[in-house]
């Protein structure tokens, strides 16, 4: 069994997160791996889809740490997200 930190700049409430990332992690969890999932969530989708994702990760035993995806100011927001990602990953 391994413990894995999976970081995705795509949100789990985004179509890519739901169609590819989550099934992959759920499948590996069923094989005995433990995941902590850090993802950046867009506000509108997060508010709408949060419960669905929580149900999936809770059922699979995945620890989900959703972070707010920032967009403003355009260039600095990416740097800000990277700093928050690193901080969240270390804790």
PDB file of N, CA, C and O in Angstrom, chain B, residues numbered from 101:
ATOM      1  N   UNK B 101       0.844  -1.182   0.000  1.00  0.00           N
ATOM      2  CA  UNK B 101       0.000   0.000   0.000  1.00  0.00           C
ATOM      3  C   UNK B 101       0.885   1.239   0.000  1.00  0.00           C
ATOM      4  O   UNK B 101       1.880   1.299   0.721  1.00  0.00           O
ATOM      5  N   UNK B 102       0.524   2.212  -0.799  1.00  0.00           N
ATOM      6  CA  UNK B 102       1.286   3.458  -0.846  1.00  0.00           C
ATOM      7  C   UNK B 102       0.373   4.637  -0.536  1.00  0.00           C
ATOM      8  O   UNK B 102      -0.833   4.599  -0.779  1.00  0.00           O
ATOM      9  N   UNK B 103       0.983   5.682   0.005  1.00  0.00           N
ATOM     10  CA  UNK B 103       0.272   6.931   0.260  1.00  0.00           C
ATOM     11  C   UNK B 103       0.715   7.925  -0.796  1.00  0.00           C
ATOM     12  O   UNK B 103       1.912   8.125  -1.004  1.00  0.00           O
ATOM     13  N   UNK B 104      -0.248   8.551  -1.465  1.00  0.00           N
ATOM     14  CA  UNK B 104       0.042   9.403  -2.606  1.00  0.00           C
ATOM     15  C   UNK B 104      -0.639  10.759  -2.447  1.00  0.00           C
ATOM     16  O   UNK B 104      -1.811  10.842  -2.080  1.00  0.00           O
ATOM     17  N   UNK B 105       0.110  11.809  -2.728  1.00  0.00           N
ATOM     18  CA  UNK B 105      -0.461  13.146  -2.834  1.00  0.00           C
ATOM     19  C   UNK B 105      -0.645  13.424  -4.317  1.00  0.00           C
ATOM     20  O   UNK B 105       0.329  13.483  -5.068  1.00  0.00           O
ATOM     21  N   UNK B 106      -1.875  13.593  -4.732  1.00  0.00           N
ATOM     22  CA  UNK B 106      -2.191  13.857  -6.142  1.00  0.00           C
ATOM     23  C   UNK B 106      -2.633  15.310  -6.239  1.00  0.00           C
ATOM     24  O   UNK B 106      -3.594  15.724  -5.591  1.00  0.00           O
ATOM     25  N   UNK B 107      -1.920  16.081  -7.058  1.00  0.00           N
ATOM     26  CA  UNK B 107      -2.227  17.504  -7.220  1.00  0.00           C
ATOM     27  C   UNK B 107      -2.738  17.745  -8.632  1.00  0.00           C
ATOM     28  O   UNK B 107      -2.115  17.341  -9.613  1.00  0.00           O
ATOM     29  N   UNK B 108      -3.874  18.407  -8.713  1.00  0.00           N
ATOM     30  CA  UNK B 108      -4.465  18.720 -10.011  1.00  0.00           C
ATOM     31  C   UNK B 108      -4.857  20.196 -10.057  1.00  0.00           C
ATOM     32  O   UNK B 108      -5.603  20.678  -9.203  1.00  0.00           O
ATOM     33  N   UNK B 109      -4.351  20.900 -11.055  1.00  0.00           N
ATOM     34  CA  UNK B 109      -4.769  22.286 -11.231  1.00  0.00           C
ATOM     35  C   UNK B 109      -6.167  22.338 -11.850  1.00  0.00           C
ATOM     36  O   UNK B 109      -6.850  23.359 -11.772  1.00  0.00           O
ATOM     37  N   UNK B 110      -6.579  21.239 -12.458  1.00  0.00           N
ATOM     38  CA  UNK B 110      -7.967  21.103 -12.911  1.00  0.00           C
ATOM     39  C   UNK B 110      -8.804  20.717 -11.700  1.00  0.00           C
ATOM     40  O   UNK B 110      -8.361  19.941 -10.853  1.00  0.00           O
ATOM     41  N   UNK B 111      -9.997  21.254 -11.621  1.00  0.00           N
ATOM     42  CA  UNK B 111     -10.880  20.928 -10.511  1.00  0.00           C
ATOM     43  C   UNK B 111     -11.562  19.589 -10.708  1.00  0.00           C
ATOM     44  O   UNK B 111     -11.751  19.132 -11.835  1.00  0.00           O
ATOM     45  N   UNK B 112     -11.924  18.974  -9.612  1.00  0.00           N
ATOM     46  CA  UNK B 112     -12.685  17.727  -9.692  1.00  0.00           C
ATOM     47  C   UNK B 112     -14.127  18.003 -10.084  1.00  0.00           C
ATOM     48  O   UNK B 112     -14.844  17.096 -10.506  1.00  0.00           O
ATOM     49  N   UNK B 113     -14.554  19.254  -9.946  1.00  0.00           N
ATOM     50  CA  UNK B 113     -15.887  19.633 -10.401  1.00  0.00           C
ATOM     51  C   UNK B 113     -15.879  19.984 -11.893  1.00  0.00           C
ATOM     52  O   UNK B 113     -16.939  20.202 -12.480  1.00  0.00           O
ATOM     53  N   UNK B 114     -14.694  20.039 -12.508  1.00  0.00           N
ATOM     54  CA  UNK B 114     -14.581  20.243 -13.955  1.00  0.00           C
ATOM     55  C   UNK B 114     -14.837  18.914 -14.666  1.00  0.00           C
ATOM     56  O   UNK B 114     -14.629  17.855 -14.074  1.00  0.00           O
ATOM     57  N   UNK B 115     -15.282  18.947 -15.914  1.00  0.00           N
ATOM     58  CA  UNK B 115     -15.541  17.702 -16.648  1.00  0.00           C
ATOM     59  C   UNK B 115     -14.333  16.756 -16.687  1.00  0.00           C
ATOM     60  O   UNK B 115     -14.505  15.547 -16.532  1.00  0.00           O
ATOM     61  N   UNK B 116     -13.135  17.270 -16.888  1.00  0.00           N
ATOM     62  CA  UNK B 116     -11.945  16.412 -16.947  1.00  0.00           C
ATOM     63  C   UNK B 116     -11.711  15.711 -15.613  1.00  0.00           C
ATOM     64  O   UNK B 116     -11.375  14.527 -15.581  1.00  0.00           O
ATOM     65  N   UNK B 117     -11.886  16.427 -14.532  1.00  0.00           N
ATOM     66  CA  UNK B 117     -11.707  15.825 -13.211  1.00  0.00           C
ATOM     67  C   UNK B 117     -12.686  14.687 -12.966  1.00  0.00           C
ATOM     68  O   UNK B 117     -12.315  13.637 -12.442  1.00  0.00           O
ATOM     69  N   UNK B 118     -13.935  14.905 -13.349  1.00  0.00           N
ATOM     70  CA  UNK B 118     -14.966  13.886 -13.125  1.00  0.00           C
ATOM     71  C   UNK B 118     -14.848  12.699 -14.072  1.00  0.00           C
ATOM     72  O   UNK B 118     -15.138  11.564 -13.693  1.00  0.00           O
ATOM     73  N   UNK B 119     -14.425  12.960 -15.294  1.00  0.00           N
ATOM     74  CA  UNK B 119     -14.407  11.869 -16.276  1.00  0.00           C
ATOM     75  C   UNK B 119     -13.110  11.073 -16.282  1.00  0.00           C
ATOM     76  O   UNK B 119     -13.113   9.900 -16.656  1.00  0.00           O
ATOM     77  N   UNK B 120     -11.997  11.689 -15.874  1.00  0.00           N
ATOM     78  CA  UNK B 120     -10.721  10.984 -15.961  1.00  0.00           C
ATOM     79  C   UNK B 120      -9.994  10.845 -14.631  1.00  0.00           C
ATOM     80  O   UNK B 120      -9.575   9.744 -14.273  1.00  0.00           O
ATOM     81  N   UNK B 121      -9.839  11.926 -13.901  1.00  0.00           N
ATOM     82  CA  UNK B 121      -9.034  11.882 -12.680  1.00  0.00           C
ATOM     83  C   UNK B 121      -9.707  11.048 -11.599  1.00  0.00           C
ATOM     84  O   UNK B 121      -9.092  10.132 -11.053  1.00  0.00           O
ATOM     85  N   UNK B 122     -10.955  11.350 -11.286  1.00  0.00           N
ATOM     86  CA  UNK B 122     -11.619  10.627 -10.205  1.00  0.00           C
ATOM     87  C   UNK B 122     -11.738   9.121 -10.456  1.00  0.00           C
ATOM     88  O   UNK B 122     -11.442   8.344  -9.547  1.00  0.00           O
ATOM     89  N   UNK B 123     -12.155   8.672 -11.640  1.00  0.00           N
ATOM     90  CA  UNK B 123     -12.206   7.220 -11.859  1.00  0.00           C
ATOM     91  C   UNK B 123     -10.830   6.551 -11.703  1.00  0.00           C
ATOM     92  O   UNK B 123     -10.733   5.438 -11.186  1.00  0.00           O
ATOM     93  N   UNK B 124      -9.797   7.220 -12.143  1.00  0.00           N
ATOM     94  CA  UNK B 124      -8.424   6.713 -12.014  1.00  0.00           C
ATOM     95  C   UNK B 124      -8.059   6.550 -10.542  1.00  0.00           C
ATOM     96  O   UNK B 124      -7.556   5.503 -10.136  1.00  0.00           O
ATOM     97  N   UNK B 125      -8.313   7.586  -9.744  1.00  0.00           N
ATOM     98  CA  UNK B 125      -7.973   7.535  -8.323  1.00  0.00           C
ATOM     99  C   UNK B 125      -8.837   6.521  -7.573  1.00  0.00           C
ATOM    100  O   UNK B 125      -8.337   5.803  -6.707  1.00  0.00           O
ATOM    101  N   UNK B 126     -10.112   6.459  -7.895  1.00  0.00           N
ATOM    102  CA  UNK B 126     -10.991   5.487  -7.248  1.00  0.00           C
ATOM    103  C   UNK B 126     -10.510   4.065  -7.548  1.00  0.00           C
ATOM    104  O   UNK B 126     -10.477   3.219  -6.655  1.00  0.00           O
ATOM    105  N   UNK B 127     -10.142   3.806  -8.786  1.00  0.00           N
ATOM    106  CA  UNK B 127      -9.641   2.479  -9.166  1.00  0.00           C
ATOM    107  C   UNK B 127      -8.366   2.109  -8.420  1.00  0.00           C
ATOM    108  O   UNK B 127      -8.215   0.976  -7.963  1.00  0.00           O
ATOM    109  N   UNK B 128      -7.457   3.057  -8.300  1.00  0.00           N
ATOM    110  CA  UNK B 128      -6.214   2.778  -7.575  1.00  0.00           C
ATOM    111  C   UNK B 128      -6.459   2.629  -6.076  1.00  0.00           C
ATOM    112  O   UNK B 128      -5.763   1.867  -5.404  1.00  0.00           O
ATOM    113  N   UNK B 129      -7.435   3.347  -5.559  1.00  0.00           N
ATOM    114  CA  UNK B 129      -7.791   3.206  -4.143  1.00  0.00           C
ATOM    115  C   UNK B 129      -8.311   1.793  -3.882  1.00  0.00           C
ATOM    116  O   UNK B 129      -8.027   1.203  -2.840  1.00  0.00           O
ATOM    117  N   UNK B 130      -9.063   1.262  -4.822  1.00  0.00           N
ATOM    118  CA  UNK B 130      -9.590  -0.098  -4.678  1.00  0.00           C
ATOM    119  C   UNK B 130      -8.474  -1.138  -4.689  1.00  0.00           C
ATOM    120  O   UNK B 130      -8.659  -2.260  -4.217  1.00  0.00           O
ATOM    121  N   UNK B 131      -7.332  -0.768  -5.219  1.00  0.00           N
ATOM    122  CA  UNK B 131      -6.169  -1.669  -5.231  1.00  0.00           C
ATOM    123  C   UNK B 131      -5.291  -1.484  -3.994  1.00  0.00           C
ATOM    124  O   UNK B 131      -4.236  -2.107  -3.879  1.00  0.00           O
ATOM    125  N   UNK B 132      -5.731  -0.622  -3.065  1.00  0.00           N
ATOM    126  CA  UNK B 132      -5.026  -0.476  -1.804  1.00  0.00           C
ATOM    127  C   UNK B 132      -4.207   0.782  -1.622  1.00  0.00           C
ATOM    128  O   UNK B 132      -3.577   0.950  -0.578  1.00  0.00           O
ATOM    129  N   UNK B 133      -4.191   1.665  -2.592  1.00  0.00           N
ATOM    130  CA  UNK B 133      -3.435   2.913  -2.462  1.00  0.00           C
ATOM    131  C   UNK B 133      -4.278   3.949  -1.713  1.00  0.00           C
ATOM    132  O   UNK B 133      -5.504   3.956  -1.819  1.00  0.00           O
ATOM    133  N   UNK B 134      -3.613   4.815  -0.962  1.00  0.00           N
ATOM    134  CA  UNK B 134      -4.301   5.879  -0.228  1.00  0.00           C
ATOM    135  C   UNK B 134      -3.959   7.212  -0.870  1.00  0.00           C
ATOM    136  O   UNK B 134      -2.792   7.501  -1.134  1.00  0.00           O
ATOM    137  N   UNK B 135      -4.978   8.022  -1.119  1.00  0.00           N
ATOM    138  CA  UNK B 135      -4.774   9.298  -1.796  1.00  0.00           C
ATOM    139  C   UNK B 135      -5.232  10.484  -0.967  1.00  0.00           C
ATOM    140  O   UNK B 135      -6.262  10.446  -0.294  1.00  0.00           O
ATOM    141  N   UNK B 136      -4.436  11.536  -1.038  1.00  0.00           N
ATOM    142  CA  UNK B 136      -4.863  12.870  -0.674  1.00  0.00           C
ATOM    143  C   UNK B 136      -4.882  13.632  -1.983  1.00  0.00           C
ATOM    144  O   UNK B 136      -3.883  13.664  -2.701  1.00  0.00           O
ATOM    145  N   UNK B 137      -5.995  14.235  -2.293  1.00  0.00           N
ATOM    146  CA  UNK B 137      -6.201  14.916  -3.567  1.00  0.00           C
ATOM    147  C   UNK B 137      -6.339  16.414  -3.351  1.00  0.00           C
ATOM    148  O   UNK B 137      -7.273  16.874  -2.694  1.00  0.00           O
ATOM    149  N   UNK B 138      -5.405  17.167  -3.907  1.00  0.00           N
ATOM    150  CA  UNK B 138      -5.463  18.632  -3.903  1.00  0.00           C
ATOM    151  C   UNK B 138      -5.928  19.069  -5.284  1.00  0.00           C
ATOM    152  O   UNK B 138      -5.342  18.672  -6.290  1.00  0.00           O
ATOM    153  N   UNK B 139      -6.973  19.880  -5.340  1.00  0.00           N
ATOM    154  CA  UNK B 139      -7.444  20.366  -6.634  1.00  0.00           C
ATOM    155  C   UNK B 139      -7.869  21.821  -6.507  1.00  0.00           C
ATOM    156  O   UNK B 139      -8.226  22.288  -5.426  1.00  0.00           O
ATOM    157  N   UNK B 140      -7.826  22.516  -7.616  1.00  0.00           N
ATOM    158  CA  UNK B 140      -8.229  23.922  -7.672  1.00  0.00           C
ATOM    159  C   UNK B 140      -9.603  24.007  -8.313  1.00  0.00           C
ATOM    160  O   UNK B 140      -9.795  23.633  -9.470  1.00  0.00           O
ATOM    161  N   UNK B 141     -10.553  24.509  -7.536  1.00  0.00           N
ATOM    162  CA  UNK B 141     -11.950  24.506  -7.955  1.00  0.00           C
ATOM    163  C   UNK B 141     -12.436  25.902  -8.333  1.00  0.00           C
ATOM    164  O   UNK B 141     -12.205  26.881  -7.624  1.00  0.00           O
ATOM    165  N   UNK B 142     -13.110  25.954  -9.461  1.00  0.00           N
ATOM    166  CA  UNK B 142     -13.726  27.207  -9.898  1.00  0.00           C
ATOM    167  C   UNK B 142     -15.025  27.403  -9.118  1.00  0.00           C
ATOM    168  O   UNK B 142     -15.800  26.464  -8.935  1.00  0.00           O
ATOM    169  N   UNK B 143     -15.251  28.624  -8.665  1.00  0.00           N
ATOM    170  CA  UNK B 143     -16.328  28.923  -7.726  1.00  0.00           C
ATOM    171  C   UNK B 143     -17.701  28.408  -8.172  1.00  0.00           C
ATOM    172  O   UNK B 143     -18.388  27.738  -7.400  1.00  0.00           O
ATOM    173  N   UNK B 144     -18.100  28.712  -9.396  1.00  0.00           N
ATOM    174  CA  UNK B 144     -19.440  28.350  -9.859  1.00  0.00           C
ATOM    175  C   UNK B 144     -19.634  26.837  -9.890  1.00  0.00           C
ATOM    176  O   UNK B 144     -20.650  26.321  -9.424  1.00  0.00           O
ATOM    177  N   UNK B 145     -18.657  26.139 -10.439  1.00  0.00           N
ATOM    178  CA  UNK B 145     -18.769  24.679 -10.525  1.00  0.00           C
ATOM    179  C   UNK B 145     -18.697  24.046  -9.134  1.00  0.00           C
ATOM    180  O   UNK B 145     -19.406  23.083  -8.842  1.00  0.00           O
ATOM    181  N   UNK B 146     -17.835  24.599  -8.285  1.00  0.00           N
ATOM    182  CA  UNK B 146     -17.673  24.056  -6.941  1.00  0.00           C
ATOM    183  C   UNK B 146     -18.985  24.150  -6.169  1.00  0.00           C
ATOM    184  O   UNK B 146     -19.388  23.192  -5.509  1.00  0.00           O
ATOM    185  N   UNK B 147     -19.640  25.280  -6.246  1.00  0.00           N
ATOM    186  CA  UNK B 147     -20.913  25.448  -5.549  1.00  0.00           C
ATOM    187  C   UNK B 147     -21.965  24.468  -6.068  1.00  0.00           C
ATOM    188  O   UNK B 147     -22.777  23.950  -5.300  1.00  0.00           O
ATOM    189  N   UNK B 148     -21.942  24.222  -7.362  1.00  0.00           N
ATOM    190  CA  UNK B 148     -22.942  23.362  -7.992  1.00  0.00           C
ATOM    191  C   UNK B 148     -22.647  21.864  -7.809  1.00  0.00           C
ATOM    192  O   UNK B 148     -23.569  21.072  -7.614  1.00  0.00           O
ATOM    193  N   UNK B 149     -21.360  21.476  -7.871  1.00  0.00           N
ATOM    194  CA  UNK B 149     -20.983  20.066  -7.925  1.00  0.00           C
ATOM    195  C   UNK B 149     -20.307  19.529  -6.660  1.00  0.00           C
ATOM    196  O   UNK B 149     -19.984  18.343  -6.595  1.00  0.00           O
ATOM    197  N   UNK B 150     -20.094  20.361  -5.679  1.00  0.00           N
ATOM    198  CA  UNK B 150     -19.328  19.970  -4.481  1.00  0.00           C
ATOM    199  C   UNK B 150     -19.854  18.682  -3.843  1.00  0.00           C
ATOM    200  O   UNK B 150     -19.075  17.774  -3.552  1.00  0.00           O
ATOM    201  N   UNK B 151     -21.136  18.600  -3.629  1.00  0.00           N
ATOM    202  CA  UNK B 151     -21.725  17.445  -2.952  1.00  0.00           C
ATOM    203  C   UNK B 151     -21.478  16.154  -3.725  1.00  0.00           C
ATOM    204  O   UNK B 151     -21.206  15.114  -3.125  1.00  0.00           O
ATOM    205  N   UNK B 152     -21.571  16.214  -5.037  1.00  0.00           N
ATOM    206  CA  UNK B 152     -21.347  15.027  -5.872  1.00  0.00           C
ATOM    207  C   UNK B 152     -19.915  14.519  -5.684  1.00  0.00           C
ATOM    208  O   UNK B 152     -19.693  13.322  -5.505  1.00  0.00           O
ATOM    209  N   UNK B 153     -18.954  15.432  -5.727  1.00  0.00           N
ATOM    210  CA  UNK B 153     -17.548  15.041  -5.590  1.00  0.00           C
ATOM    211  C   UNK B 153     -17.279  14.541  -4.169  1.00  0.00           C
ATOM    212  O   UNK B 153     -16.570  13.551  -3.985  1.00  0.00           O
ATOM    213  N   UNK B 154     -17.831  15.208  -3.182  1.00  0.00           N
ATOM    214  CA  UNK B 154     -17.653  14.751  -1.799  1.00  0.00           C
ATOM    215  C   UNK B 154     -18.167  13.327  -1.621  1.00  0.00           C
ATOM    216  O   UNK B 154     -17.529  12.520  -0.944  1.00  0.00           O
ATOM    217  N   UNK B 155     -19.294  13.015  -2.211  1.00  0.00           N
ATOM    218  CA  UNK B 155     -19.839  11.656  -2.110  1.00  0.00           C
ATOM    219  C   UNK B 155     -18.893  10.636  -2.740  1.00  0.00           C
ATOM    220  O   UNK B 155     -18.669   9.564  -2.177  1.00  0.00           O
ATOM    221  N   UNK B 156     -18.343  10.967  -3.899  1.00  0.00           N
ATOM    222  CA  UNK B 156     -17.431  10.046  -4.595  1.00  0.00           C
ATOM    223  C   UNK B 156     -16.169   9.807  -3.776  1.00  0.00           C
ATOM    224  O   UNK B 156     -15.780   8.662  -3.545  1.00  0.00           O
ATOM    225  N   UNK B 157     -15.528  10.894  -3.334  1.00  0.00           N
ATOM    226  CA  UNK B 157     -14.255  10.728  -2.622  1.00  0.00           C
ATOM    227  C   UNK B 157     -14.470  10.103  -1.243  1.00  0.00           C
ATOM    228  O   UNK B 157     -13.648   9.300  -0.803  1.00  0.00           O
ATOM    229  N   UNK B 158     -15.551  10.454  -0.559  1.00  0.00           N
ATOM    230  CA  UNK B 158     -15.811   9.854   0.751  1.00  0.00           C
ATOM    231  C   UNK B 158     -16.057   8.356   0.637  1.00  0.00           C
ATOM    232  O   UNK B 158     -15.558   7.575   1.448  1.00  0.00           O
ATOM    233  N   UNK B 159     -16.821   7.960  -0.363  1.00  0.00           N
ATOM    234  CA  UNK B 159     -17.103   6.540  -0.575  1.00  0.00           C
ATOM    235  C   UNK B 159     -15.823   5.774  -0.891  1.00  0.00           C
ATOM    236  O   UNK B 159     -15.669   4.628  -0.470  1.00  0.00           O
ATOM    237  N   UNK B 160     -14.904   6.395  -1.626  1.00  0.00           N
ATOM    238  CA  UNK B 160     -13.653   5.736  -2.018  1.00  0.00           C
ATOM    239  C   UNK B 160     -12.576   5.824  -0.935  1.00  0.00           C
ATOM    240  O   UNK B 160     -11.579   5.105  -0.994  1.00  0.00           O
ATOM    241  N   UNK B 161     -12.775   6.707   0.060  1.00  0.00           N
ATOM    242  CA  UNK B 161     -11.754   6.871   1.090  1.00  0.00           C
ATOM    243  C   UNK B 161     -10.621   7.795   0.681  1.00  0.00           C
ATOM    244  O   UNK B 161      -9.501   7.679   1.179  1.00  0.00           O
ATOM    245  N   UNK B 162     -10.919   8.708  -0.223  1.00  0.00           N
ATOM    246  CA  UNK B 162      -9.928   9.680  -0.697  1.00  0.00           C
ATOM    247  C   UNK B 162     -10.099  10.963   0.103  1.00  0.00           C
ATOM    248  O   UNK B 162     -11.212  11.468   0.251  1.00  0.00           O
ATOM    249  N   UNK B 163      -8.994  11.487   0.616  1.00  0.00           N
ATOM    250  CA  UNK B 163      -9.044  12.775   1.309  1.00  0.00           C
ATOM    251  C   UNK B 163      -8.944  13.870   0.249  1.00  0.00           C
ATOM    252  O   UNK B 163      -7.960  13.937  -0.488  1.00  0.00           O
ATOM    253  N   UNK B 164      -9.956  14.722   0.174  1.00  0.00           N
ATOM    254  CA  UNK B 164     -10.007  15.774  -0.842  1.00  0.00           C
ATOM    255  C   UNK B 164      -9.789  17.128  -0.196  1.00  0.00           C
ATOM    256  O   UNK B 164     -10.467  17.491   0.766  1.00  0.00           O
ATOM    257  N   UNK B 165      -8.830  17.874  -0.739  1.00  0.00           N
ATOM    258  CA  UNK B 165      -8.539  19.226  -0.270  1.00  0.00           C
ATOM    259  C   UNK B 165      -8.786  20.184  -1.435  1.00  0.00           C
ATOM    260  O   UNK B 165      -7.882  20.430  -2.233  1.00  0.00           O
ATOM    261  N   UNK B 166     -10.008  20.729  -1.540  1.00  0.00           N
ATOM    262  CA  UNK B 166     -10.296  21.663  -2.630  1.00  0.00           C
ATOM    263  C   UNK B 166      -9.776  23.055  -2.288  1.00  0.00           C
ATOM    264  O   UNK B 166     -10.018  23.567  -1.195  1.00  0.00           O
ATOM    265  N   UNK B 167      -9.066  23.657  -3.224  1.00  0.00           N
ATOM    266  CA  UNK B 167      -8.573  25.023  -3.088  1.00  0.00           C
ATOM    267  C   UNK B 167      -9.283  25.894  -4.110  1.00  0.00           C
ATOM    268  O   UNK B 167      -9.662  25.421  -5.182  1.00  0.00           O
ATOM    269  N   UNK B 168      -9.461  27.163  -3.781  1.00  0.00           N
ATOM    270  CA  UNK B 168     -10.137  28.085  -4.690  1.00  0.00           C
ATOM    271  C   UNK B 168      -9.205  28.462  -5.846  1.00  0.00           C
ATOM    272  O   UNK B 168      -8.073  28.894  -5.629  1.00  0.00           O
ATOM    273  N   UNK B 169      -9.695  28.295  -7.060  1.00  0.00           N
ATOM    274  CA  UNK B 169      -8.989  28.683  -8.276  1.00  0.00           C
ATOM    275  C   UNK B 169      -9.110  30.198  -8.419  1.00  0.00           C
ATOM    276  O   UNK B 169     -10.220  30.732  -8.436  1.00  0.00           O
ATOM    277  N   UNK B 170      -7.983  30.890  -8.522  1.00  0.00           N
ATOM    278  CA  UNK B 170      -8.031  32.343  -8.652  1.00  0.00           C
ATOM    279  C   UNK B 170      -7.732  32.764 -10.088  1.00  0.00           C
ATOM    280  O   UNK B 170      -6.994  32.096 -10.811  1.00  0.00           O
ATOM    281  N   UNK B 171      -8.326  33.891 -10.478  1.00  0.00           N
ATOM    282  CA  UNK B 171      -8.164  34.365 -11.855  1.00  0.00           C
ATOM    283  C   UNK B 171      -7.666  35.800 -11.954  1.00  0.00           C
ATOM    284  O   UNK B 171      -7.249  36.236 -13.027  1.00  0.00           O
ATOM    285  N   UNK B 172      -7.704  36.535 -10.855  1.00  0.00           N
ATOM    286  CA  UNK B 172      -7.330  37.946 -10.913  1.00  0.00           C
ATOM    287  C   UNK B 172      -6.320  38.263  -9.829  1.00  0.00           C
ATOM    288  O   UNK B 172      -6.450  37.777  -8.706  1.00  0.00           O
ATOM    289  N   UNK B 173      -5.329  39.057 -10.136  1.00  0.00           N
ATOM    290  CA  UNK B 173      -4.938  39.556 -11.454  1.00  0.00           C
ATOM    291  C   UNK B 173      -4.376  38.416 -12.302  1.00  0.00           C
ATOM    292  O   UNK B 173      -3.789  37.482 -11.756  1.00  0.00           O
ATOM    293  N   UNK B 174      -4.540  38.473 -13.609  1.00  0.00           N
ATOM    294  CA  UNK B 174      -4.248  37.342 -14.482  1.00  0.00           C
ATOM    295  C   UNK B 174      -2.903  36.636 -14.262  1.00  0.00           C
ATOM    296  O   UNK B 174      -2.898  35.426 -14.039  1.00  0.00           O
ATOM    297  N   UNK B 175      -1.819  37.305 -14.312  1.00  0.00           N
ATOM    298  CA  UNK B 175      -0.526  36.631 -14.193  1.00  0.00           C
ATOM    299  C   UNK B 175      -0.193  36.285 -12.746  1.00  0.00           C
ATOM    300  O   UNK B 175       0.287  35.187 -12.464  1.00  0.00           O
ATOM    301  N   UNK B 176      -0.439  37.194 -11.853  1.00  0.00           N
ATOM    302  CA  UNK B 176      -0.110  36.968 -10.452  1.00  0.00           C
ATOM    303  C   UNK B 176      -0.985  35.901  -9.806  1.00  0.00           C
ATOM    304  O   UNK B 176      -0.572  35.268  -8.835  1.00  0.00           O
ATOM    305  N   UNK B 177      -2.181  35.695 -10.331  1.00  0.00           N
ATOM    306  CA  UNK B 177      -3.069  34.694  -9.744  1.00  0.00           C
ATOM    307  C   UNK B 177      -2.468  33.293  -9.864  1.00  0.00           C
ATOM    308  O   UNK B 177      -2.655  32.472  -8.966  1.00  0.00           O
ATOM    309  N   UNK B 178      -1.761  33.007 -10.936  1.00  0.00           N
ATOM    310  CA  UNK B 178      -1.130  31.688 -11.114  1.00  0.00           C
ATOM    311  C   UNK B 178      -0.003  31.492 -10.105  1.00  0.00           C
ATOM    312  O   UNK B 178       0.153  30.411  -9.538  1.00  0.00           O
ATOM    313  N   UNK B 179       0.767  32.528  -9.890  1.00  0.00           N
ATOM    314  CA  UNK B 179       1.827  32.475  -8.894  1.00  0.00           C
ATOM    315  C   UNK B 179       1.224  32.284  -7.502  1.00  0.00           C
ATOM    316  O   UNK B 179       1.715  31.481  -6.708  1.00  0.00           O
ATOM    317  N   UNK B 180       0.172  33.016  -7.221  1.00  0.00           N
ATOM    318  CA  UNK B 180      -0.519  32.894  -5.942  1.00  0.00           C
ATOM    319  C   UNK B 180      -1.036  31.472  -5.731  1.00  0.00           C
ATOM    320  O   UNK B 180      -0.887  30.909  -4.646  1.00  0.00           O
ATOM    321  N   UNK B 181      -1.646  30.889  -6.774  1.00  0.00           N
ATOM    322  CA  UNK B 181      -2.135  29.514  -6.687  1.00  0.00           C
ATOM    323  C   UNK B 181      -0.990  28.534  -6.452  1.00  0.00           C
ATOM    324  O   UNK B 181      -1.131  27.591  -5.673  1.00  0.00           O
ATOM    325  N   UNK B 182       0.137  28.750  -7.117  1.00  0.00           N
ATOM    326  CA  UNK B 182       1.291  27.859  -6.950  1.00  0.00           C
ATOM    327  C   UNK B 182       1.815  27.903  -5.515  1.00  0.00           C
ATOM    328  O   UNK B 182       2.176  26.869  -4.952  1.00  0.00           O
ATOM    329  N   UNK B 183       1.856  29.077  -4.933  1.00  0.00           N
ATOM    330  CA  UNK B 183       2.309  29.212  -3.548  1.00  0.00           C
ATOM    331  C   UNK B 183       1.335  28.501  -2.608  1.00  0.00           C
ATOM    332  O   UNK B 183       1.757  27.786  -1.699  1.00  0.00           O
ATOM    333  N   UNK B 184       0.040  28.696  -2.825  1.00  0.00           N
ATOM    334  CA  UNK B 184      -0.950  28.030  -1.979  1.00  0.00           C
ATOM    335  C   UNK B 184      -0.901  26.510  -2.143  1.00  0.00           C
ATOM    336  O   UNK B 184      -1.075  25.769  -1.176  1.00  0.00           O
ATOM    337  N   UNK B 185      -0.662  26.052  -3.375  1.00  0.00           N
ATOM    338  CA  UNK B 185      -0.562  24.621  -3.631  1.00  0.00           C
ATOM    339  C   UNK B 185       0.619  24.036  -2.860  1.00  0.00           C
ATOM    340  O   UNK B 185       0.498  22.995  -2.213  1.00  0.00           O
ATOM    341  N   UNK B 186       1.741  24.706  -2.938  1.00  0.00           N
ATOM    342  CA  UNK B 186       2.940  24.219  -2.237  1.00  0.00           C
ATOM    343  C   UNK B 186       2.702  24.207  -0.728  1.00  0.00           C
ATOM    344  O   UNK B 186       3.061  23.244  -0.051  1.00  0.00           O
ATOM    345  N   UNK B 187       2.112  25.250  -0.213  1.00  0.00           N
ATOM    346  CA  UNK B 187       1.823  25.323   1.222  1.00  0.00           C
ATOM    347  C   UNK B 187       0.878  24.195   1.644  1.00  0.00           C
ATOM    348  O   UNK B 187       1.115  23.532   2.653  1.00  0.00           O
ATOM    349  N   UNK B 188      -0.184  23.979   0.878  1.00  0.00           N
ATOM    350  CA  UNK B 188      -1.151  22.926   1.203  1.00  0.00           C
ATOM    351  C   UNK B 188      -0.515  21.539   1.104  1.00  0.00           C
ATOM    352  O   UNK B 188      -0.849  20.645   1.881  1.00  0.00           O
ATOM    353  N   UNK B 189       0.393  21.360   0.158  1.00  0.00           N
ATOM    354  CA  UNK B 189       1.047  20.068  -0.021  1.00  0.00           C
ATOM    355  C   UNK B 189       1.989  19.734   1.118  1.00  0.00           C
ATOM    356  O   UNK B 189       2.157  18.566   1.468  1.00  0.00           O
ATOM    357  N   UNK B 190       2.601  20.748   1.695  1.00  0.00           N
ATOM    358  CA  UNK B 190       3.557  20.537   2.779  1.00  0.00           C
ATOM    359  C   UNK B 190       2.854  20.195   4.084  1.00  0.00           C
ATOM    360  O   UNK B 190       3.370  19.421   4.890  1.00  0.00           O
ATOM    361  N   UNK B 191       1.680  20.771   4.289  1.00  0.00           N
ATOM    362  CA  UNK B 191       0.956  20.536   5.548  1.00  0.00           C
ATOM    363  C   UNK B 191       0.425  19.159   5.626  1.00  0.00           C
ATOM    364  O   UNK B 191      -0.208  18.798   6.618  1.00  0.00           O
TER     365      UNK B 191
END
